Amino acid sequence: MVDSQASIEHYLHGHSRAITDINFSAHHPDILATCAVDSYVHCWDLRHPSRAAMTFCDWFAGATQVKWNRQDSHILASSHDKTLRIWDDRKGAYPLRSIEAHATKIYGVDWNRTEPTKVVTCSLDKTIKFWEYSSDSNQPVRTINAPFPVWRARHTPFGAGLLAMPQRGDYSLHLYHRQESAESQQSDAMAMVHRFDGHEGQVKEFLWRARGSVQDSRDSRNFQLVSWATDRMLRLHRVDDTLLAKVGYVRGQQVERTIPFTRKDAIYRSFRSDPATSTGDIRDSRTGGPFRLGLHRNSGISGISIRKHFPAIGGEWGTGEYPLAPNAGKQARPRADIDAISWMKGVKIGKRGPTQAGMEQSTSSVLSPALRPNLQWDTFDSLAEEITHLADTFSKVTFEDVRAPERLVS
């Protein structure tokens, strides 16, 4: 049997509070950025993961989002409360530009896919704002007033589209045309070109799937939207040529600028399956060796029902919905042949369960809660650290019951 640690390639330790976002560079597959409530933004090189290669800090507010520029490999943006920070890894720890962007906390940041100095932000103040950070003006280039608090707003990988995801009160995804026109100046409702309906719960995330390629400066790709929500449904939305044309995209059109593909030439690695039992004959594009694809029947995420090949209708990708099992999203129980403590290494719990009155969860409180009266800043970075610390301290004790959500070991 493969050791429980075999699937974990790196531990990246650098933040002292909860991590809120991660983002890989579109230019270097081994470079990623992380941000956290501790207000720090760390840039990591996975070839040397022992410490962050570069660190930025706001000092006044925790970070909510971090994004690498899709055109310039040295530029990244992060959001801290109402402020947008633009950083350059060649300029040290001082921000290249700071913009007071919104009236409430920023929850979405996304770079333009073709213009290196343009970025979009969104907030719960029901606005989506487009910025030109190379300009000295502190006013946005354009503002879209949405009828809902905006949780995420991202550029589409085609045309001049922008897809917005509501934070509450609306179960649809809204597609806007980001370029201002005479009609959109009269009403922001005119700027919205389509609604992706179907969910009966709040949408929590979405992504685009692309098929085809860009050859000889002609973009012949077609696209499909994937969304999942609190209704435990994963939906596939068809994007036809009529809808693509509404945001200025025509399949086969001439491409004026280079389109960067995120993590292009990165090695495909999947640890969802046990390497000793997985099967597959797909080859890695860089090494020539096989990589594994698909879900193993013992996988902890096997509750998601996904077909091997999605149906095609009329030569286009089909539209459908795929239900999540009732226990989807819950932690899978450890297998009987794995020690509970070993299984829990690397596991992180998003929401802590209730603790006993007067008990503080920190390094010192595991053994002696009375040593520190105020332990808000002295906590474990992960569940693995807390449980393994307890196991190392009481090495001769056999643990019979491990309850991860309650952080209880007996």
C-alpha angles and dihedrals in degrees: 000000000000115000116256090242094055093090094053112083101175141012111207109201117183112103126083096197136043115305111238103184145005129195133183120219115254089217104045120037093204096052123087138159129219131191133190147180088270086077093244127127113202125194113206134198108204090206087066104025099161092096140003114277093213134008132199127184136193093198093201108056138023119255122249104177139019126187134176118226111256094216105032115050093201098055128081135165131215134183124224115183104302095345131093116208124198114202133192116200089212094057101060126235097324114100117248090218137359122200128186091219109170145019092238136027117308114239102172135047127171134167123228110257096226107020111069096202099047124092136168129216134187136192145179087263085086095249135119113200131194118210137194102203094189089065121087091224119107091205121097120248089231138357127206115200107211124199090233140044105274117230099174135007120181136171116251117241088240135054122335098314131137123194118208127197119203120230094214143344097041128070097195136086115235124215116205134185104236097203113088118239136177090263095048090051088062096048136002087216087069090057091060108086101178146006121215103213133175108093122109094199139045113295109239103183143356139188140181126243119204131199124188130030147249110257130168089001091301122120110217099163126130124202144216128194120224120195136171131191147178089277085076092242127129109206131196114208122200117228108200130192093263092058092044090053090055090067095042101264123132117179111243094023123145114269113224098188136034112269110217114214113214113255092353112190091014116148112256111234128170126185097178089102133053105257090216095058105026121109131204142122102213112126129225109248094222106033099033090226127117123272126196124247131185140033122298115224090241093050117126091231097051090114090084112093110216127159120233093233122024115227120259120215121192093347091304132098112274129240121236149133129244119201123227116225117254090255095047112133093025122114113266116237116253115259117253093244094057124079109243095230092049091048093053095055108114093014115130125197115213097202124032120226124231118288131204117281113274094014119123120197107228141113093277097036093064090072106015119014092184095065093081124032093191115038103158093122098037105073136129116268092221143007089250092062093049097047096040090047088055092046092050092047093051098034094159095052120098112216113219101177126036118180110183101189091052092039087231125152122179 
